[in-house]
Amino acid sequence: MTEEMVEIRRKQIAEKLEMQQKEQDGLLRERDELKAAYSEHERLEAEKVKRTKERNLGYQDDLRSQMAYGEAIKKREVEEKTRELQMQNFAEDAYQTKLATALERPVVDRAHPLRNYQNTQDRLFG
């Protein structure tokens, strides 16, 4: 009987060790799966951050381009207004010079055709 009890006890210990080994293997497998899931999560988060960063950089580039375009348009408008003002000043100077020259001469050597006609009529009809 003692041998039988020893044998039964040995089987119980072997079964218990086998169950513990299976449980240990299950825990190791679960730990590996958790590590893999965590690694995948980290990879996905890194990709998400990278995409967000790229999108933000693209948005910044677009804004900078829009600002540069707006500044270029404003610069062109200012240059155009400056050029128009210079042309107007040049035309005004030319007009003032011509007016001053005309006012300096008391006799008009070239009268307007209607004035010539009126002067001729005045002389004829008195």
PyMOL commands that set and color helices and strands:
alter all, ss='L'
color gray80, all
select helices_A, chain A and resi 2-104+113-125
alter helices_A, ss='H'
color red, helices_A
deselect
rebuild
show_as cartoon
